[in-house]
């Protein structure tokens, strides 16, 4: 059983022969939250960053079991990681959810290291990274992509994106089906555009496109393509 009356940081003094000032400075100025547990996953030290992450003070956390903050679905996988960590000396967990006082969860990735104190006791030092900012960015990117795709797909003309050298397509708007009759997936085949250029326009058009791309200038071209029926379309 851990002594819940121990003040925050007291364990560092025990580990480092009474002088933990340098280590406290290093830990507390770390950009990522840091927490130290004993072998039973009981909190023995947390940095201000960790307090802010979970919305609880060091006084509230020291002496309590760290698994009490973990989402129920993540507890057992975390126990497995703890066993491996104690055996190997290091380990990593991703996607662990920690509960905040309002009942919400913050998802984190943590890297753990075993540190042996001067009395031989093992401590689990965890360096934690909050995944929330990355998730927010990913959500915004998905939303932005959906807005962009909605805009592009609503335009009457064909909108496409292609490799700057081979001109193989990486995106084609659905309007392509109406104009040329080929399913959109056919456009992604290597060499599709070059093969569908009218034979009389192929060399001139390809050379003009390649030149414009190499010079990084906007350009307008008038040329013919062959639709699915083999007819020329300007």
C-alpha angles and dihedrals in degrees: 000000000000121000104245091196092070111116120236111276095018091116090059090058090052093049095046100042095261097309111094098143096109094045092047089052092051094046098042093050093049112123090224124059115261129200130180122207135182121236091279090055092251115153113251100161139007132180124231088255090061092047089054093045096056097028095238132111125242089248090058094047106041110098095015125108114261092216089067088074094049123100109257092241091055099047100084095046087049091052089055091051090049091054091051091045093055090049100045103027097238141050145158134222127192131194098018112158120218121198121235124206092262091058095254121125132229117207117223144174117218136191115206131201130184116234121188115214125219090264091054095255115141121231128191111225111196127193109200132200122196110229094195097093091050091048091050090052091048091050091050091048091052091048091047091049091050091050091048093047091048090052094046095046091052094058116101094222125073110266116198143167123207145172109277094230109031095028089222108158123249095175134017126177119234090249086080090076092058094047102044105011097233118126112252091245090062089061090064092062111110112263095012096133096046092046092051096049113108107262092237092053101036102092095040095046096046092048092049093049093047092049093050092049093049090050091043094229132140114253145183122210133183114208144136130253128190116242126214090277092053093252123138116251120189 
